[in-house]
């Protein structure tokens, strides 16, 4: 029998993207931090973020304008106080990143380039140029800069290839109150469950788009933090709002490769398998309609035709033009045997961003004392029913700083947690039926895509909830009898998140933002967030 392994720290940060790294670095001067990464340190959504980060740097721009743009995008469901707080603290967060060494693009000048103003771009929904970026790989620049600093910091202990299994709370231990005191984690390399105790725990695990058959997210986006927080007793909100990108390359070996909207901006057509266009039938703007309209149109045609994919075609443009404007996409598609100068590109919409999550206050504090949630895992009220472009990394930075300030003010007041029980594996065995996990995994992602995807109906949601309940029972039985594994832990979390998405979608009797129910196509007056409360 393997000897129990225990770790102790002031702060446990679960997740190693922009939110988790920012929090760890802000606190490391005052405390000992353990940073948990489910895979390699860089393997998260932050690393793959192409766009940029929204912040008011231009003199003609205003914080009020950033707030207004965010509220409009959120379709009446944003919390204005939170939006204002985020916009007001954006520049401080960006200046901290710059001090850390993130090299954002600057305007070309004849003089000293170091004093040149930052190059600000503009994205959909923004009324001004306010997007700071590092070429078209901003997330990579942020991730690599921050992780290098975290790896070198003496007060930050990085544990790579560790899955968080469940939070440990005083309520679960039958002690007074409800405070988080640590987590059980699975060491993937040693294949052993270990214990981490901490005064504070921060969940920064990202979103849950892996619950869908098609997603632009990396494999780790399995809703772990949302599921863990829910099981521990936290409320979640607005899980019905999942952002879908209209055009993801459909190919067995491509996985998660987005095709930029600039293709349509330069004249690419969306076509059915028979080569006919369909967007003019859905919107007078045709292929240039907003993202949600294009995604719904593609989804409708795929379901109507029973097609596995549709096609994006720019081959009617001169080959030189296509290669010059889209060299990366041209090269990438060639790797899969697709020459975009002569061939249409197979595409499907893909789940892209989770707008809902674990409910927090302005400091990232959840319903459980000492437990914080920051980044895509959290519901702060910033995004409402739809996320404004380039507000996602911004949320990570602003709320990580806010959480760090709150934790720092409480550090000396909170005693070190006492001992906690070790993980009990005495009643479980190794599985000899991994096919059960693979089958349930496929079934879950397929019915979520078909029934709880871009377009929902009451009947589809009811079907999905019934299937979800059956899977939950089967997965829990499996979890109770066999030792844990990466796939089992992710599947357990995904089926929990699926239930939360379905229940939120069933409660919203309207269509708003990213949630479209064909049985309720209109918007209601005075909309409210959808809040789910776990049973005590």
Secondary structure as a PSIPRED ss2 file (coil, helix, strand):
# PSIPRED VFORMAT (PSIPRED V4.0)

   1 X C   1.000  0.000  0.000
   2 X C   1.000  0.000  0.000
   3 X C   1.000  0.000  0.000
   4 X C   1.000  0.000  0.000
   5 X C   1.000  0.000  0.000
   6 X E   0.000  0.000  1.000
   7 X E   0.000  0.000  1.000
   8 X E   0.000  0.000  1.000
   9 X E   0.000  0.000  1.000
  10 X E   0.000  0.000  1.000
  11 X E   0.000  0.000  1.000
  12 X E   0.000  0.000  1.000
  13 X E   0.000  0.000  1.000
  14 X E   0.000  0.000  1.000
  15 X C   1.000  0.000  0.000
  16 X C   1.000  0.000  0.000
  17 X C   1.000  0.000  0.000
  18 X H   0.000  1.000  0.000
  19 X H   0.000  1.000  0.000
  20 X H   0.000  1.000  0.000
  21 X H   0.000  1.000  0.000
  22 X H   0.000  1.000  0.000
  23 X H   0.000  1.000  0.000
  24 X H   0.000  1.000  0.000
  25 X H   0.000  1.000  0.000
  26 X H   0.000  1.000  0.000
  27 X H   0.000  1.000  0.000
  28 X C   1.000  0.000  0.000
  29 X C   1.000  0.000  0.000
  30 X C   1.000  0.000  0.000
  31 X C   1.000  0.000  0.000
  32 X C   1.000  0.000  0.000
  33 X E   0.000  0.000  1.000
  34 X E   0.000  0.000  1.000
  35 X E   0.000  0.000  1.000
  36 X E   0.000  0.000  1.000
  37 X E   0.000  0.000  1.000
  38 X C   1.000  0.000  0.000
  39 X C   1.000  0.000  0.000
  40 X C   1.000  0.000  0.000
  41 X C   1.000  0.000  0.000
  42 X C   1.000  0.000  0.000
  43 X C   1.000  0.000  0.000
  44 X C   1.000  0.000  0.000
  45 X H   0.000  1.000  0.000
  46 X H   0.000  1.000  0.000
  47 X H   0.000  1.000  0.000
  48 X H   0.000  1.000  0.000
  49 X C   1.000  0.000  0.000
  50 X C   1.000  0.000  0.000
  51 X C   1.000  0.000  0.000
  52 X C   1.000  0.000  0.000
  53 X E   0.000  0.000  1.000
  54 X E   0.000  0.000  1.000
  55 X C   1.000  0.000  0.000
  56 X C   1.000  0.000  0.000
  57 X C   1.000  0.000  0.000
  58 X C   1.000  0.000  0.000
  59 X C   1.000  0.000  0.000
  60 X C   1.000  0.000  0.000
  61 X C   1.000  0.000  0.000
  62 X C   1.000  0.000  0.000
  63 X H   0.000  1.000  0.000
  64 X H   0.000  1.000  0.000
  65 X H   0.000  1.000  0.000
  66 X H   0.000  1.000  0.000
  67 X H   0.000  1.000  0.000
  68 X H   0.000  1.000  0.000
  69 X H   0.000  1.000  0.000
  70 X H   0.000  1.000  0.000
  71 X H   0.000  1.000  0.000
  72 X H   0.000  1.000  0.000
  73 X H   0.000  1.000  0.000
  74 X C   1.000  0.000  0.000
  75 X C   1.000  0.000  0.000
  76 X C   1.000  0.000  0.000
  77 X C   1.000  0.000  0.000
  78 X C   1.000  0.000  0.000
  79 X C   1.000  0.000  0.000
  80 X H   0.000  1.000  0.000
  81 X H   0.000  1.000  0.000
  82 X H   0.000  1.000  0.000
  83 X H   0.000  1.000  0.000
  84 X H   0.000  1.000  0.000
  85 X H   0.000  1.000  0.000
  86 X H   0.000  1.000  0.000
  87 X H   0.000  1.000  0.000
  88 X H   0.000  1.000  0.000
  89 X C   1.000  0.000  0.000
  90 X H   0.000  1.000  0.000
  91 X H   0.000  1.000  0.000
  92 X H   0.000  1.000  0.000
  93 X H   0.000  1.000  0.000
  94 X H   0.000  1.000  0.000
  95 X H   0.000  1.000  0.000
  96 X H   0.000  1.000  0.000
  97 X H   0.000  1.000  0.000
  98 X H   0.000  1.000  0.000
  99 X H   0.000  1.000  0.000
 100 X H   0.000  1.000  0.000
 101 X C   1.000  0.000  0.000
 102 X C   1.000  0.000  0.000
 103 X C   1.000  0.000  0.000
 104 X C   1.000  0.000  0.000
 105 X C   1.000  0.000  0.000
 106 X E   0.000  0.000  1.000
 107 X C   1.000  0.000  0.000
 108 X C   1.000  0.000  0.000
 109 X C   1.000  0.000  0.000
 110 X C   1.000  0.000  0.000
 111 X C   1.000  0.000  0.000
 112 X C   1.000  0.000  0.000
 113 X H   0.000  1.000  0.000
 114 X H   0.000  1.000  0.000
 115 X H   0.000  1.000  0.000
 116 X C   1.000  0.000  0.000
 117 X C   1.000  0.000  0.000
 118 X E   0.000  0.000  1.000
 119 X C   1.000  0.000  0.000
 120 X E   0.000  0.000  1.000
 121 X E   0.000  0.000  1.000
 122 X C   1.000  0.000  0.000
 123 X C   1.000  0.000  0.000
 124 X C   1.000  0.000  0.000
 125 X C   1.000  0.000  0.000
 126 X C   1.000  0.000  0.000
 127 X C   1.000  0.000  0.000
 128 X C   1.000  0.000  0.000
 129 X C   1.000  0.000  0.000
 130 X C   1.000  0.000  0.000
 131 X E   0.000  0.000  1.000
 132 X E   0.000  0.000  1.000
 133 X C   1.000  0.000  0.000
 134 X C   1.000  0.000  0.000
 135 X C   1.000  0.000  0.000
 136 X C   1.000  0.000  0.000
 137 X C   1.000  0.000  0.000
 138 X H   0.000  1.000  0.000
 139 X H   0.000  1.000  0.000
 140 X H   0.000  1.000  0.000
 141 X H   0.000  1.000  0.000
 142 X H   0.000  1.000  0.000
 143 X H   0.000  1.000  0.000
 144 X H   0.000  1.000  0.000
 145 X H   0.000  1.000  0.000
 146 X H   0.000  1.000  0.000
 147 X H   0.000  1.000  0.000
 148 X H   0.000  1.000  0.000
 149 X H   0.000  1.000  0.000
 150 X H   0.000  1.000  0.000
 151 X H   0.000  1.000  0.000
 152 X H   0.000  1.000  0.000
 153 X C   1.000  0.000  0.000
 154 X C   1.000  0.000  0.000
 155 X C   1.000  0.000  0.000
 156 X E   0.000  0.000  1.000
 157 X E   0.000  0.000  1.000
 158 X E   0.000  0.000  1.000
 159 X E   0.000  0.000  1.000
 160 X E   0.000  0.000  1.000
 161 X C   1.000  0.000  0.000
 162 X E   0.000  0.000  1.000
 163 X E   0.000  0.000  1.000
 164 X E   0.000  0.000  1.000
 165 X E   0.000  0.000  1.000
 166 X E   0.000  0.000  1.000
 167 X E   0.000  0.000  1.000
 168 X E   0.000  0.000  1.000
 169 X E   0.000  0.000  1.000
 170 X C   1.000  0.000  0.000
 171 X C   1.000  0.000  0.000
 172 X C   1.000  0.000  0.000
 173 X C   1.000  0.000  0.000
 174 X C   1.000  0.000  0.000
 175 X C   1.000  0.000  0.000
 176 X C   1.000  0.000  0.000
 177 X C   1.000  0.000  0.000
 178 X C   1.000  0.000  0.000
 179 X E   0.000  0.000  1.000
 180 X E   0.000  0.000  1.000
 181 X E   0.000  0.000  1.000
 182 X E   0.000  0.000  1.000
 183 X E   0.000  0.000  1.000
 184 X E   0.000  0.000  1.000
 185 X E   0.000  0.000  1.000
 186 X E   0.000  0.000  1.000
 187 X E   0.000  0.000  1.000
 188 X C   1.000  0.000  0.000
 189 X C   1.000  0.000  0.000
 190 X C   1.000  0.000  0.000
 191 X C   1.000  0.000  0.000
 192 X E   0.000  0.000  1.000
 193 X E   0.000  0.000  1.000
 194 X E   0.000  0.000  1.000
 195 X E   0.000  0.000  1.000
 196 X E   0.000  0.000  1.000
 197 X E   0.000  0.000  1.000
 198 X E   0.000  0.000  1.000
 199 X E   0.000  0.000  1.000
 200 X E   0.000  0.000  1.000
 201 X E   0.000  0.000  1.000
 202 X E   0.000  0.000  1.000
 203 X E   0.000  0.000  1.000
 204 X C   1.000  0.000  0.000
 205 X C   1.000  0.000  0.000
 206 X C   1.000  0.000  0.000
 207 X C   1.000  0.000  0.000
 208 X C   1.000  0.000  0.000
 209 X H   0.000  1.000  0.000
 210 X H   0.000  1.000  0.000
 211 X H   0.000  1.000  0.000
 212 X C   1.000  0.000  0.000
 213 X C   1.000  0.000  0.000
 214 X C   1.000  0.000  0.000
 215 X E   0.000  0.000  1.000
 216 X C   1.000  0.000  0.000
 217 X C   1.000  0.000  0.000
 218 X C   1.000  0.000  0.000
 219 X C   1.000  0.000  0.000
 220 X C   1.000  0.000  0.000
 221 X C   1.000  0.000  0.000
 222 X C   1.000  0.000  0.000
 223 X C   1.000  0.000  0.000
 224 X H   0.000  1.000  0.000
 225 X H   0.000  1.000  0.000
 226 X H   0.000  1.000  0.000
 227 X H   0.000  1.000  0.000
 228 X H   0.000  1.000  0.000
 229 X H   0.000  1.000  0.000
 230 X H   0.000  1.000  0.000
 231 X H   0.000  1.000  0.000
 232 X H   0.000  1.000  0.000
 233 X C   1.000  0.000  0.000
 234 X C   1.000  0.000  0.000
 235 X C   1.000  0.000  0.000
 236 X E   0.000  0.000  1.000
 237 X E   0.000  0.000  1.000
 238 X C   1.000  0.000  0.000
 239 X C   1.000  0.000  0.000
 240 X C   1.000  0.000  0.000
 241 X C   1.000  0.000  0.000
 242 X E   0.000  0.000  1.000
 243 X E   0.000  0.000  1.000
 244 X E   0.000  0.000  1.000
 245 X E   0.000  0.000  1.000
 246 X E   0.000  0.000  1.000
 247 X E   0.000  0.000  1.000
 248 X E   0.000  0.000  1.000
 249 X E   0.000  0.000  1.000
 250 X C   1.000  0.000  0.000
 251 X C   1.000  0.000  0.000
 252 X C   1.000  0.000  0.000
 253 X C   1.000  0.000  0.000
 254 X C   1.000  0.000  0.000
 255 X C   1.000  0.000  0.000
 256 X C   1.000  0.000  0.000
 257 X C   1.000  0.000  0.000
 258 X E   0.000  0.000  1.000
 259 X C   1.000  0.000  0.000
 260 X C   1.000  0.000  0.000
 261 X C   1.000  0.000  0.000
 262 X H   0.000  1.000  0.000
 263 X H   0.000  1.000  0.000
 264 X H   0.000  1.000  0.000
 265 X H   0.000  1.000  0.000
 266 X C   1.000  0.000  0.000
 267 X C   1.000  0.000  0.000
 268 X C   1.000  0.000  0.000
 269 X E   0.000  0.000  1.000
 270 X E   0.000  0.000  1.000
 271 X E   0.000  0.000  1.000
 272 X C   1.000  0.000  0.000
 273 X C   1.000  0.000  0.000
 274 X C   1.000  0.000  0.000
 275 X C   1.000  0.000  0.000
 276 X C   1.000  0.000  0.000
 277 X E   0.000  0.000  1.000
 278 X C   1.000  0.000  0.000
 279 X H   0.000  1.000  0.000
 280 X H   0.000  1.000  0.000
 281 X H   0.000  1.000  0.000
 282 X C   1.000  0.000  0.000
 283 X C   1.000  0.000  0.000
 284 X C   1.000  0.000  0.000
 285 X C   1.000  0.000  0.000
 286 X H   0.000  1.000  0.000
 287 X H   0.000  1.000  0.000
 288 X H   0.000  1.000  0.000
 289 X C   1.000  0.000  0.000
 290 X C   1.000  0.000  0.000
 291 X H   0.000  1.000  0.000
 292 X H   0.000  1.000  0.000
 293 X H   0.000  1.000  0.000
 294 X H   0.000  1.000  0.000
 295 X H   0.000  1.000  0.000
 296 X H   0.000  1.000  0.000
 297 X H   0.000  1.000  0.000
 298 X H   0.000  1.000  0.000
 299 X H   0.000  1.000  0.000
 300 X H   0.000  1.000  0.000
 301 X H   0.000  1.000  0.000
 302 X H   0.000  1.000  0.000
 303 X H   0.000  1.000  0.000
 304 X H   0.000  1.000  0.000
 305 X H   0.000  1.000  0.000
 306 X C   1.000  0.000  0.000
 307 X C   1.000  0.000  0.000
 308 X C   1.000  0.000  0.000
 309 X C   1.000  0.000  0.000
 310 X E   0.000  0.000  1.000
 311 X E   0.000  0.000  1.000
 312 X E   0.000  0.000  1.000
 313 X E   0.000  0.000  1.000
 314 X C   1.000  0.000  0.000
 315 X C   1.000  0.000  0.000
 316 X C   1.000  0.000  0.000
 317 X C   1.000  0.000  0.000
 318 X C   1.000  0.000  0.000
 319 X H   0.000  1.000  0.000
 320 X H   0.000  1.000  0.000
 321 X H   0.000  1.000  0.000
 322 X H   0.000  1.000  0.000
 323 X H   0.000  1.000  0.000
 324 X H   0.000  1.000  0.000
 325 X H   0.000  1.000  0.000
 326 X C   1.000  0.000  0.000
 327 X H   0.000  1.000  0.000
 328 X H   0.000  1.000  0.000
 329 X H   0.000  1.000  0.000
 330 X H   0.000  1.000  0.000
 331 X H   0.000  1.000  0.000
 332 X H   0.000  1.000  0.000
 333 X H   0.000  1.000  0.000
 334 X H   0.000  1.000  0.000
 335 X C   1.000  0.000  0.000
 336 X C   1.000  0.000  0.000
 337 X C   1.000  0.000  0.000
 338 X C   1.000  0.000  0.000
 339 X C   1.000  0.000  0.000
 340 X C   1.000  0.000  0.000
 341 X C   1.000  0.000  0.000
 342 X C   1.000  0.000  0.000
 343 X C   1.000  0.000  0.000
 344 X C   1.000  0.000  0.000
 345 X E   0.000  0.000  1.000
 346 X E   0.000  0.000  1.000
 347 X E   0.000  0.000  1.000
 348 X E   0.000  0.000  1.000
 349 X E   0.000  0.000  1.000
 350 X E   0.000  0.000  1.000
 351 X E   0.000  0.000  1.000
 352 X E   0.000  0.000  1.000
 353 X E   0.000  0.000  1.000
 354 X E   0.000  0.000  1.000
 355 X C   1.000  0.000  0.000
 356 X C   1.000  0.000  0.000
 357 X E   0.000  0.000  1.000
 358 X E   0.000  0.000  1.000
 359 X E   0.000  0.000  1.000
 360 X C   1.000  0.000  0.000
 361 X C   1.000  0.000  0.000
 362 X C   1.000  0.000  0.000
 363 X C   1.000  0.000  0.000
 364 X C   1.000  0.000  0.000
 365 X E   0.000  0.000  1.000
 366 X C   1.000  0.000  0.000
 367 X C   1.000  0.000  0.000
 368 X C   1.000  0.000  0.000
 369 X E   0.000  0.000  1.000
 370 X C   1.000  0.000  0.000
 371 X E   0.000  0.000  1.000
 372 X E   0.000  0.000  1.000
 373 X E   0.000  0.000  1.000
 374 X C   1.000  0.000  0.000
 375 X H   0.000  1.000  0.000
 376 X H   0.000  1.000  0.000
 377 X H   0.000  1.000  0.000
 378 X E   0.000  0.000  1.000
 379 X E   0.000  0.000  1.000
 380 X C   1.000  0.000  0.000
 381 X C   1.000  0.000  0.000
 382 X C   1.000  0.000  0.000
 383 X C   1.000  0.000  0.000
 384 X C   1.000  0.000  0.000
 385 X C   1.000  0.000  0.000
 386 X C   1.000  0.000  0.000
 387 X C   1.000  0.000  0.000
 388 X C   1.000  0.000  0.000
 389 X C   1.000  0.000  0.000
 390 X C   1.000  0.000  0.000
 391 X C   1.000  0.000  0.000
 392 X H   0.000  1.000  0.000
 393 X H   0.000  1.000  0.000
 394 X H   0.000  1.000  0.000
 395 X H   0.000  1.000  0.000
 396 X H   0.000  1.000  0.000
 397 X H   0.000  1.000  0.000
 398 X H   0.000  1.000  0.000
 399 X H   0.000  1.000  0.000
 400 X H   0.000  1.000  0.000
 401 X H   0.000  1.000  0.000
 402 X H   0.000  1.000  0.000
 403 X H   0.000  1.000  0.000
 404 X H   0.000  1.000  0.000
 405 X H   0.000  1.000  0.000
 406 X H   0.000  1.000  0.000
 407 X H   0.000  1.000  0.000
 408 X H   0.000  1.000  0.000
 409 X H   0.000  1.000  0.000
 410 X H   0.000  1.000  0.000
 411 X H   0.000  1.000  0.000
 412 X H   0.000  1.000  0.000
 413 X H   0.000  1.000  0.000
 414 X C   1.000  0.000  0.000
 415 X C   1.000  0.000  0.000
 416 X C   1.000  0.000  0.000
 417 X C   1.000  0.000  0.000
 418 X C   1.000  0.000  0.000
 419 X C   1.000  0.000  0.000
 420 X C   1.000  0.000  0.000
 421 X C   1.000  0.000  0.000
 422 X C   1.000  0.000  0.000
 423 X C   1.000  0.000  0.000
 424 X C   1.000  0.000  0.000
 425 X C   1.000  0.000  0.000
 426 X C   1.000  0.000  0.000
 427 X C   1.000  0.000  0.000
 428 X C   1.000  0.000  0.000
 429 X E   0.000  0.000  1.000
 430 X C   1.000  0.000  0.000
 431 X C   1.000  0.000  0.000
 432 X C   1.000  0.000  0.000
 433 X C   1.000  0.000  0.000
 434 X H   0.000  1.000  0.000
 435 X H   0.000  1.000  0.000
 436 X H   0.000  1.000  0.000
 437 X H   0.000  1.000  0.000
 438 X H   0.000  1.000  0.000
 439 X H   0.000  1.000  0.000
 440 X H   0.000  1.000  0.000
 441 X H   0.000  1.000  0.000
 442 X H   0.000  1.000  0.000
 443 X H   0.000  1.000  0.000
 444 X H   0.000  1.000  0.000
 445 X H   0.000  1.000  0.000
 446 X H   0.000  1.000  0.000
 447 X H   0.000  1.000  0.000
 448 X H   0.000  1.000  0.000
 449 X H   0.000  1.000  0.000
 450 X H   0.000  1.000  0.000
 451 X H   0.000  1.000  0.000
 452 X C   1.000  0.000  0.000
 453 X C   1.000  0.000  0.000
 454 X C   1.000  0.000  0.000
 455 X C   1.000  0.000  0.000
 456 X E   0.000  0.000  1.000
 457 X C   1.000  0.000  0.000
 458 X H   0.000  1.000  0.000
 459 X H   0.000  1.000  0.000
 460 X H   0.000  1.000  0.000
 461 X H   0.000  1.000  0.000
 462 X H   0.000  1.000  0.000
 463 X H   0.000  1.000  0.000
 464 X H   0.000  1.000  0.000
 465 X H   0.000  1.000  0.000
 466 X H   0.000  1.000  0.000
 467 X H   0.000  1.000  0.000
 468 X H   0.000  1.000  0.000
 469 X H   0.000  1.000  0.000
 470 X H   0.000  1.000  0.000
 471 X H   0.000  1.000  0.000
 472 X H   0.000  1.000  0.000
 473 X H   0.000  1.000  0.000
 474 X H   0.000  1.000  0.000
 475 X H   0.000  1.000  0.000
 476 X H   0.000  1.000  0.000
 477 X H   0.000  1.000  0.000
 478 X H   0.000  1.000  0.000
 479 X H   0.000  1.000  0.000
 480 X H   0.000  1.000  0.000
 481 X H   0.000  1.000  0.000
 482 X E   0.000  0.000  1.000
 483 X C   1.000  0.000  0.000
 484 X C   1.000  0.000  0.000
 485 X C   1.000  0.000  0.000
 486 X H   0.000  1.000  0.000
 487 X H   0.000  1.000  0.000
 488 X H   0.000  1.000  0.000
 489 X H   0.000  1.000  0.000
 490 X H   0.000  1.000  0.000
 491 X H   0.000  1.000  0.000
 492 X H   0.000  1.000  0.000
 493 X H   0.000  1.000  0.000
 494 X H   0.000  1.000  0.000
 495 X H   0.000  1.000  0.000
 496 X H   0.000  1.000  0.000
 497 X H   0.000  1.000  0.000
 498 X H   0.000  1.000  0.000
 499 X H   0.000  1.000  0.000
 500 X H   0.000  1.000  0.000
 501 X H   0.000  1.000  0.000
 502 X H   0.000  1.000  0.000
 503 X H   0.000  1.000  0.000
 504 X H   0.000  1.000  0.000
 505 X H   0.000  1.000  0.000
 506 X H   0.000  1.000  0.000
 507 X H   0.000  1.000  0.000
 508 X C   1.000  0.000  0.000
 509 X C   1.000  0.000  0.000
 510 X C   1.000  0.000  0.000
 511 X C   1.000  0.000  0.000
 512 X E   0.000  0.000  1.000
 513 X C   1.000  0.000  0.000
 514 X C   1.000  0.000  0.000
 515 X E   0.000  0.000  1.000
 516 X C   1.000  0.000  0.000
 517 X E   0.000  0.000  1.000
 518 X C   1.000  0.000  0.000
 519 X C   1.000  0.000  0.000
 520 X C   1.000  0.000  0.000
 521 X C   1.000  0.000  0.000
 522 X C   1.000  0.000  0.000
 523 X C   1.000  0.000  0.000
 524 X C   1.000  0.000  0.000
 525 X C   1.000  0.000  0.000
 526 X C   1.000  0.000  0.000
 527 X C   1.000  0.000  0.000
 528 X C   1.000  0.000  0.000
 529 X C   1.000  0.000  0.000
 530 X C   1.000  0.000  0.000
 531 X E   0.000  0.000  1.000
 532 X E   0.000  0.000  1.000
 533 X C   1.000  0.000  0.000
 534 X C   1.000  0.000  0.000
 535 X C   1.000  0.000  0.000
 536 X C   1.000  0.000  0.000
